[in-house]
Amino acid sequence: MSNFKTYTERDLSSFFNINEFADYHDIDGQQVLAIIDSDQFGERPRDPADLYRITGGIYQAAIVVYVKAADYAKPVVGQQIYVDGEDYYVTAVAEEAGVLKIAATANEG
């Protein structure tokens, strides 16, 4: 009889499937099946005020990358990663049920 972990691992192939949710993305030079949420764009924090003034017009682009933990080495916060030719810095990493959730930001002008 299969346990919950076995079912979860089997279900990952439903999400990380080129015909369903995932696409191949170039992450640090590797072609990896991943789901990328890139609908996040925010203004830089207003504190400290001096930094806010000198970075006027620069925004932070944020993405969240979902990838199977077996397909990509877990990065650390602060690590630079390249996603589809763009430079990002990892701001948060979580691993749950065989999936890495990687939040990353980049400065955009």
N, C-alpha and C positions, 0 to 999 in steps of 0.2 A: 504494500500500500504506500502511495506517495504522500509526502508531508507537504506542508504549506510552502516551504522553501523550494521544493521541486516544482510546484505549480507556478510560483512566482518566476523562477528562472525560465520556464517554458513560455510564460506570458510575455517576457521581455522581447522575444522574437516577433511578437505581434506589433509592438510599438517600434522597435528598431528594425524596420522592414522597409526596403526601398519602395514598395508598392503601397505603403500605408502612411506613416508619419515621418520617418527618417529620410535623410538624404546623405550622400557622401559629402563630407567637408574636409578640407585640408586643415588639420590641426597639428601644428608643429611639424609639418612636413609629412604627416601620415594621413592617408585617406581613411577616414573613420566614419562609420554610420552614426549620425548624431541628429538630435533635434535641437534647433537653436531658436530661442525667443529673442528677437532683436527689436521688439517694439517699445523699447525703453529709451527715453532721451530726456535728460534733465539739466537744469541750470546748476552751475557750480554752487557749492555752499557759500553763503554770504559772510561767514565768519572764518578767519579774521578779515576785517573790512579792507585792510591794505592789500591782501592777496586777492580779494574779490575785485577791487578796482583795477589792478594790473592785469587781471585775466579776463577783462571785459570782452564779451563776444566769444568766449571759449566755453563750450558746453561739454558735458560728460555723456558719451554714448555708453550705454550699458547693454550687455547681452547675458543670457543665461544659456549654458550649454549642457544638454543632457546626453550622456554617453554611457554605454555599458562599462562597468568597472573593469571587466575582463579585456576590453579593447583599448584602454588608454590608462597610462600611469597617473595616479592621483597627484595633482599639483599641490603646491602650498600657497598660502596667502602671500601676496607680494610678488609671486613669480610672474615673469613675462611670458605670455603665450601668443602664438600667431594663429589666427582663425581666418581662413580664406583670404590670406594676404594682408590682414590688418593686425596691428600690434594692440594687445590688451594687457592689462595687469589683473591678476586674480584678486578678487576682494573677498570671496567666501567659497568654501568647498564643503560639500556634504556627500556622504555615501550612505545609501539606504537601499536595501533589497536588490543589490547588484547594479545600482545606477549611481553614477557620479552626477551631481548637480554643481556646476562650476559657474559662479557669477564673476563677471569681469567688466572692467571699464576702460575707456580710452578717451582722451581729450580730442574734441572736434572743434574746428574753427568755423 
